[in-house]
Amino acid sequence: MTFSEATHYLNALIDYEKSPDFSYATAFKLDRVHALMAHLGDPFRSFGSVHIAGTKGKGSVAVFCEALLRASGVRTGLFTSPHLVDFRERIRLNGAKISESLFADITTEIQSHVANWQVDHPDDRLSFFDLLTAIGFEAFRRSEVEIAVVEVGMGGRLDATNVLVPKVSVITPVALEHTRFLGPTLEAIAAEKAGIIKERIPVVVAGQKPEAEAVIGRVAAGKDAPCTWVGRDVTFDETGEPWAVRLKTRSVDGVALKMQGVHQRQNFATALAALDEIGCVPTEAVVQKVAAETIIPGRMQVLPTRPPCMLDVAHTPESAACLAEGIRQTFAGKQVTLVFSCASDKQVEGIAQILAPVAQNVVIVPMSGPRAMSIDRMYDAWSRVHMRVERADTISAALDRLKDSGPDDAWVVCGSFVLVGAAMQLLGYSPP
């Protein structure tokens, strides 16, 4: 099987990231993932892991954890989702995307098991994410990864990654998202996220609202899993440069993040707290280097275009609030044009209300795929809170307007991974 054939094979499987309608309880089943892993010899038992769930910041915490470990001399794996341009972004080996040949080899090995499983279980189909998780874990085994940093796909309790028995579990801020599948309340969603907590395995928890904190605390106590609370047991300076993180075992000084926003300070402190729990806190020199150099694609990423263009995957009201502050800081005095699109299950009214004050112009574009919100609904939501809202037929048509911008203009593309990935390609950039 070639890489092209492997990608075609995976894309033909059911993909719940793109499906607007499915039953969470029947679509997400760990028994079939365990059977798939057993076919490969349970590769996840060959490496240590940091397992990260949450609504906001889990991808950033994962990237920071991996970068800090790798800079400390640890051979790392990184598993994240979704991707922006190339789905090999989801599986990284010591900082590099998985090779096409290794991806194809592992997919070939898995193919026979999938065929047999589907014959024996015609009503229980293996999914795109099930296979991608298995490919990632097998790649980590073959590459002799020491510690893999693994981001949950959706939820936690039933997520394919939850076959792991990690060295530490991490839960980043929980917010209302995927309510149709995870539950209508913060408590219900927190319970799903807390499903990654394992017996007597330490857990680091960051930035929770009281309702979510109570649920996570109860689950951890019930599993005798010691909890470290970022903001209480671990603290960090919210102002000043450079700043410090005070961990349970030591203080780390001289932090000056390239990434903007207090939320990224919290994410960085959470990553350090997770590593502290497994005895891998980097030296101050490593911390300074990683903080100063790490850029996370699609997270308030400013491209050196003319005019400058910020890309951000903010798709909840909470992440929109962080983006709004980032726009104020980065583009003070600029005329900001905001290009927006989102999926049908997002709280577009809340997002629009938060971002409207920082944009002089808004351009709504349709998002591709069955989960896309209609352009009429997005336009109506934005029009209720902003006076200058336009539509564009495509993201390409929207970005064509950049060439007519002046020196006092700035652009922001936000709302979904799909939109940001498309914009990144059109602007000639790709995640390394």
C-alpha positions as CSV (number, residue, x, y, z in Angstrom):
1,M,0.0,0.0,0.0
2,T,1.4,3.4,-1.0
3,F,0.8,6.6,1.1
4,S,-1.8,7.7,-1.4
5,E,-3.6,4.4,-1.2
6,A,-3.4,4.5,2.6
7,T,-4.9,8.0,2.8
8,H,-7.7,7.0,0.4
9,Y,-8.4,3.9,2.5
10,L,-8.6,5.9,5.7
11,N,-10.7,8.6,4.2
12,A,-13.3,6.0,3.1
13,L,-13.9,5.0,6.7
14,I,-16.6,6.7,8.8
15,D,-15.2,9.9,10.2
16,Y,-17.2,11.3,13.2
17,E,-15.2,14.5,13.0
18,K,-17.1,15.3,9.8
19,S,-20.4,13.6,10.6
20,P,-23.2,15.8,11.9
21,D,-25.4,13.0,13.2
22,F,-24.4,9.9,15.2
23,S,-25.0,8.2,18.5
24,Y,-22.1,8.9,20.8
25,A,-22.7,5.8,22.9
26,T,-22.6,3.5,19.8
27,A,-20.1,5.3,17.7
28,F,-17.4,5.5,20.4
29,K,-16.5,2.0,21.8
30,L,-13.3,1.1,23.5
31,D,-13.7,-2.7,23.0
32,R,-13.1,-2.5,19.3
33,V,-10.1,-0.2,19.8
34,H,-8.6,-2.7,22.3
35,A,-9.1,-5.4,19.7
36,L,-7.4,-3.3,17.1
37,M,-4.5,-2.6,19.5
38,A,-4.2,-6.3,20.4
39,H,-3.8,-7.1,16.7
40,L,-0.7,-4.8,16.9
41,G,0.5,-6.2,20.2
42,D,-0.8,-3.4,22.3
43,P,1.9,-0.8,21.2
44,F,0.7,1.7,23.8
45,R,2.4,-0.4,26.5
46,S,5.8,0.2,25.1
47,F,6.0,3.9,26.0
48,G,5.1,6.3,28.8
49,S,2.4,8.9,28.1
50,V,0.9,12.2,29.1
51,H,-2.9,12.0,28.4
52,I,-4.7,15.4,27.9
53,A,-8.5,16.1,27.7
54,G,-10.5,19.3,28.0
55,T,-12.3,21.8,25.9
56,K,-9.9,24.7,25.7
57,G,-6.1,24.6,25.5
58,K,-5.5,20.9,25.3
59,G,-3.7,21.1,22.0
60,S,-1.5,23.9,23.3
61,V,-0.7,22.0,26.5
62,A,0.2,19.0,24.4
63,V,2.5,21.0,22.1
64,F,4.2,22.6,25.1
65,C,4.7,19.3,26.9
66,E,6.2,17.6,23.9
67,A,8.5,20.5,23.1
68,L,9.8,20.7,26.7
69,L,10.4,16.9,26.9
70,R,12.2,16.8,23.5
71,A,14.4,19.8,24.4
72,S,15.3,17.9,27.6
73,G,16.6,15.0,25.5
74,V,13.5,12.7,25.8
75,R,12.5,10.8,22.6
76,T,8.9,12.0,22.1
77,G,5.8,11.2,20.3
78,L,2.9,13.7,19.8
79,F,-0.7,12.8,18.9
80,T,-3.1,15.7,18.3
81,S,-6.3,16.4,16.4
82,P,-7.6,17.7,14.2
83,H,-5.1,18.7,11.5
84,L,-4.9,22.0,9.6
85,V,-3.4,21.0,6.2
86,D,-1.9,17.4,6.2
87,F,-3.3,14.8,8.6
88,R,0.3,13.6,9.2
89,E,0.4,16.7,11.5
90,R,-1.5,14.5,13.9
91,I,1.3,12.0,14.5
92,R,4.8,13.4,15.2
93,L,8.0,11.5,16.1
94,N,10.6,13.6,17.9
95,G,9.0,16.7,16.5
96,A,8.7,15.6,12.8
97,K,5.6,14.5,11.0
98,I,5.3,10.7,10.5
99,S,6.9,9.7,7.2
100,E,4.7,8.7,4.4
101,S,6.3,5.2,4.2
102,L,5.9,4.4,7.9
103,F,2.2,5.6,7.7
104,A,1.6,3.4,4.7
105,D,3.4,0.4,6.2
106,I,1.3,0.5,9.4
107,T,-1.9,1.0,7.6
108,T,-1.2,-2.0,5.4
109,E,-0.6,-4.1,8.6
110,I,-3.9,-2.9,10.1
111,Q,-6.0,-3.5,6.9
112,S,-6.5,-7.2,7.4
113,H,-7.7,-6.8,11.0
114,V,-10.2,-4.2,9.9
115,A,-11.6,-6.4,7.2
116,N,-12.0,-9.3,9.6
117,W,-13.5,-7.1,12.3
118,Q,-16.1,-5.8,9.9
119,V,-17.1,-9.3,8.8
120,D,-17.6,-10.4,12.4
121,H,-19.1,-7.1,13.6
122,P,-21.2,-5.7,10.6
123,D,-23.0,-3.2,12.9
124,D,-19.9,-1.9,14.7
125,R,-17.6,-0.2,12.3
126,L,-14.1,0.9,13.0
127,S,-13.7,4.6,12.4
128,F,-11.1,6.9,10.9
129,F,-10.1,8.1,14.4
130,D,-9.8,4.5,15.7
131,L,-7.4,3.6,13.0
132,L,-5.4,6.9,13.2
133,T,-5.0,6.3,16.9
134,A,-3.7,2.8,16.3
135,I,-1.3,4.0,13.6
136,G,0.0,6.7,15.9
137,F,0.6,4.4,18.8
138,E,2.3,1.7,16.6
139,A,4.5,4.4,15.0
140,F,5.5,5.5,18.6
141,R,6.4,1.8,19.4
142,R,8.4,1.3,16.2
143,S,10.3,4.6,16.7
144,E,11.2,3.7,20.3
145,V,9.4,6.7,21.7
146,E,10.0,7.2,25.4
147,I,7.1,9.5,26.3
148,A,4.2,10.2,24.0
149,V,2.0,13.2,24.6
150,V,-1.6,12.3,23.5
151,E,-4.5,14.7,23.1
152,V,-8.0,13.3,23.4
153,G,-10.1,13.6,20.3
154,M,-13.6,14.2,21.7
155,G,-14.8,13.7,25.3
156,G,-12.5,11.4,27.0
157,R,-14.3,8.4,28.6
158,L,-15.0,6.7,25.3
159,D,-12.3,8.3,23.2
160,A,-10.0,5.9,21.3
161,T,-7.0,7.3,23.1
162,N,-8.4,6.2,26.4
163,V,-6.8,2.7,26.1
164,L,-3.7,4.4,27.6
165,V,-2.6,4.0,31.2
166,P,-0.6,7.2,31.3
167,K,2.0,8.5,33.7
168,V,-0.2,11.6,34.3
169,S,-3.6,12.7,33.1
170,V,-4.4,16.4,32.4
171,I,-7.7,18.1,32.1
172,T,-7.7,21.6,30.7
173,P,-10.6,24.1,31.0
174,V,-14.0,22.5,30.3
175,A,-16.7,24.5,28.5
176,L,-20.0,23.8,26.7
177,E,-19.1,22.1,23.5
178,H,-20.4,19.0,21.6
179,T,-23.4,19.2,23.9
180,R,-25.5,17.0,21.6
181,F,-23.0,14.1,22.3
182,L,-21.3,14.8,25.6
183,G,-24.4,16.2,27.5
184,P,-26.2,19.6,27.9
185,T,-24.5,20.7,31.1
186,L,-21.0,21.6,32.2
187,E,-21.3,18.8,34.8
188,A,-22.1,16.2,32.2
189,I,-19.2,17.3,29.9
190,A,-16.8,17.4,32.8
191,A,-17.8,13.8,33.7
192,E,-16.9,12.7,30.2
193,K,-13.5,14.5,30.3
194,A,-12.8,13.1,33.7
195,G,-13.3,9.6,32.2
196,I,-9.5,9.7,31.4
197,I,-8.6,9.6,35.1
198,K,-7.1,6.3,36.1
199,E,-6.8,4.5,39.4
200,R,-3.9,6.1,41.4
201,I,-2.6,8.0,38.4
202,P,-1.9,11.7,39.2
203,V,-4.1,14.2,37.4
204,V,-3.3,17.9,36.7
205,V,-6.4,20.1,36.4
206,A,-6.5,23.7,35.1
207,G,-8.8,26.6,35.0
208,Q,-12.2,25.0,35.8
209,K,-15.5,26.6,36.6
210,P,-16.9,25.4,40.0
211,E,-19.4,23.0,38.5
212,A,-16.7,21.2,36.4
213,E,-14.2,21.3,39.2
214,A,-16.6,19.6,41.6
215,V,-17.2,16.7,39.2
216,I,-13.5,16.2,38.3
217,G,-12.6,16.3,42.0
218,R,-15.2,13.6,42.8
219,V,-14.0,11.4,40.0
220,A,-10.4,11.7,41.1
221,A,-11.2,11.1,44.7
222,G,-13.2,8.0,43.8
223,K,-10.1,6.6,41.9
224,D,-7.6,7.6,44.5
225,A,-5.9,9.8,41.9
226,P,-4.0,12.7,43.4
227,C,-5.0,16.0,42.0
228,T,-2.9,19.1,41.3
229,W,-4.9,22.2,40.6
230,V,-3.3,24.8,38.4
231,G,-4.1,28.2,40.0
232,R,-4.0,26.8,43.5
233,D,-1.3,24.1,43.9
234,V,0.6,25.5,40.9
235,T,0.6,29.3,40.3
236,F,2.0,31.6,37.7
237,D,2.5,35.3,37.1
238,E,-0.3,36.7,34.9
239,T,1.6,40.0,34.3
240,G,5.2,41.0,33.8
241,E,8.0,39.8,31.6
242,P,9.7,37.5,32.2
243,W,7.4,35.6,34.6
244,A,7.6,32.6,36.8
245,V,5.7,29.3,37.5
246,R,5.6,28.0,41.0
247,L,5.3,24.2,41.0
248,K,4.9,21.9,43.9
249,T,8.6,20.9,43.8
250,R,10.3,24.1,42.6
251,S,9.9,27.5,41.0
252,V,10.7,28.0,37.3
253,D,11.7,31.6,36.5
254,G,12.6,33.5,33.3
255,V,9.6,32.5,31.3
256,A,8.9,34.7,28.3
257,L,6.4,33.1,25.9
258,K,6.4,33.8,22.2
259,M,2.7,32.8,22.3
260,Q,0.3,35.6,23.5
261,G,-2.3,35.8,26.2
262,V,-2.8,34.8,29.8
263,H,-4.5,31.6,28.6
264,Q,-1.2,30.5,27.0
265,R,0.6,31.2,30.3
266,Q,-1.9,28.9,32.0
267,N,-1.3,26.3,29.3
268,F,2.4,26.5,29.7
269,A,2.2,26.3,33.5
270,T,-0.1,23.3,33.1
271,A,2.4,21.6,30.9
272,L,5.2,22.2,33.4
273,A,2.9,20.9,36.2
274,A,2.3,17.7,34.2
275,L,6.0,17.1,33.7
276,D,6.6,17.9,37.4
277,E,4.2,15.0,38.3
278,I,6.3,12.5,36.3
279,G,9.7,13.9,37.5
280,C,10.7,15.4,34.2
281,V,10.7,19.2,34.9
282,P,13.1,20.8,32.4
283,T,16.0,23.0,33.3
284,E,15.4,26.8,33.4
285,A,17.5,27.1,30.2
286,V,15.3,24.6,28.4
287,V,12.1,26.3,29.7
288,Q,13.4,29.7,28.4
289,K,14.3,28.2,25.0
290,V,11.0,26.4,24.5
291,A,8.9,29.4,25.7
292,A,10.8,31.8,23.4
293,E,10.6,29.6,20.3
294,T,7.4,27.7,20.3
295,I,4.7,28.8,17.9
296,I,1.5,26.7,17.7
297,P,0.0,26.8,14.2
298,G,-3.5,28.3,14.1
299,R,-3.3,29.7,17.7
300,M,-3.1,33.5,17.3
301,Q,-0.5,32.8,14.6
302,V,0.4,36.0,12.8
303,L,1.6,35.5,9.3
304,P,4.0,38.0,7.8
305,T,1.7,38.9,5.0
306,R,0.9,42.5,3.9
307,P,-1.3,43.4,5.7
308,P,-0.6,41.0,8.6
309,C,-3.0,38.2,9.0
310,M,-3.8,36.4,12.3
311,L,-5.0,32.8,12.2
312,D,-6.9,31.3,15.2
313,V,-9.1,28.3,15.6
314,A,-11.2,29.8,18.3
315,H,-14.6,28.2,18.1
316,T,-16.1,28.6,21.6
317,P,-17.1,31.8,23.4
318,E,-14.3,31.2,25.9
319,S,-11.7,30.9,23.2
320,A,-13.2,33.9,21.4
321,A,-12.6,36.0,24.5
322,C,-8.9,35.0,24.5
323,L,-8.7,35.9,20.8
324,A,-10.4,39.2,21.3
325,E,-7.7,40.2,23.9
326,G,-5.0,39.0,21.5
327,I,-6.4,41.1,18.7
328,R,-6.5,44.2,21.0
329,Q,-2.8,43.6,21.9
330,T,-1.5,42.7,18.5
331,F,-3.5,45.0,16.2
332,A,-4.0,48.1,18.4
333,G,-4.8,51.1,16.1
334,K,-5.4,48.8,13.1
335,Q,-8.5,48.5,11.0
336,V,-9.4,44.8,11.6
337,T,-11.2,42.7,9.0
338,L,-12.4,39.4,10.5
339,V,-13.1,36.4,8.3
340,F,-15.3,33.9,10.0
341,S,-16.9,30.5,9.6
342,C,-17.9,27.7,12.0
343,A,-19.5,24.3,12.4
344,S,-23.2,23.9,13.0
345,D,-22.9,22.9,16.7
346,K,-21.0,26.0,17.7
347,Q,-22.4,28.9,19.8
348,V,-22.1,31.5,17.0
349,E,-24.2,34.1,18.7
350,G,-21.9,34.2,21.8
351,I,-18.8,34.1,19.6
352,A,-20.0,37.0,17.5
353,Q,-21.0,39.1,20.5
354,I,-17.5,38.7,21.9
355,L,-15.5,39.4,18.7
356,A,-17.7,42.1,17.3
357,P,-16.1,45.0,19.3
358,V,-12.6,44.2,18.0
359,A,-13.4,44.1,14.3
360,Q,-14.2,47.0,12.0
361,N,-15.4,44.7,9.2
362,V,-16.7,41.1,9.2
363,V,-16.7,38.7,6.2
364,I,-18.7,35.5,6.6
365,V,-17.7,32.6,4.4
366,P,-19.2,29.1,4.0
367,M,-17.4,26.2,5.5
368,S,-17.1,22.9,3.6
369,G,-18.4,19.6,4.9
370,P,-21.7,18.2,6.3
371,R,-21.1,19.8,9.8
372,A,-20.9,23.3,8.4
373,M,-23.3,26.0,9.8
374,S,-25.3,27.6,7.1
375,I,-24.0,31.0,5.9
376,D,-27.5,32.5,6.5
377,R,-27.4,31.6,10.2
378,M,-23.9,32.9,10.6
379,Y,-24.8,36.1,8.8
380,D,-27.9,36.7,10.9
381,A,-26.0,36.1,14.2
382,W,-23.2,38.6,13.2
383,S,-25.7,41.1,11.8
384,R,-27.4,41.4,15.1
385,V,-24.2,42.6,16.8
386,H,-22.2,44.3,14.0
387,M,-23.0,47.0,11.4
388,R,-20.6,46.0,8.7
389,V,-21.0,42.3,7.8
390,E,-20.5,40.9,4.3
391,R,-20.7,37.5,2.7
392,A,-18.1,35.9,0.4
393,D,-18.7,32.8,-1.7
394,T,-15.4,31.2,-0.7
395,I,-12.5,31.7,1.6
396,S,-10.4,32.4,-1.5
397,A,-12.8,35.2,-2.5
398,A,-12.6,36.7,1.0
399,L,-8.8,36.6,1.1
400,D,-8.6,38.1,-2.4
401,R,-9.6,41.4,-0.7
402,L,-6.2,41.5,1.2
403,K,-4.5,43.0,-1.8
404,D,-6.7,46.1,-1.6
405,S,-5.8,46.6,2.1
406,G,-3.8,49.6,3.3
407,P,-0.9,50.0,5.8
408,D,-3.3,50.5,8.7
409,D,-5.3,47.3,8.0
410,A,-5.0,43.8,9.7
411,W,-6.9,40.6,9.0
412,V,-8.0,37.8,11.3
413,V,-9.3,34.4,10.1
414,C,-11.0,32.4,12.8
415,G,-13.8,30.0,13.7
416,S,-12.8,26.5,12.7
417,F,-9.8,24.3,11.9
418,V,-11.2,23.8,8.4
419,L,-11.3,27.5,7.7
420,V,-7.9,28.2,9.2
421,G,-6.3,25.3,7.3
422,A,-7.8,26.5,4.0
423,A,-6.6,30.0,4.7
424,M,-3.1,28.8,5.6
425,Q,-2.9,26.9,2.3
426,L,-4.1,29.9,0.2
427,L,-1.6,32.2,1.9
428,G,1.2,29.8,1.2
429,Y,2.0,28.5,4.6
430,S,1.9,25.0,6.1
431,P,2.6,23.6,9.5
432,P,6.2,22.2,9.7
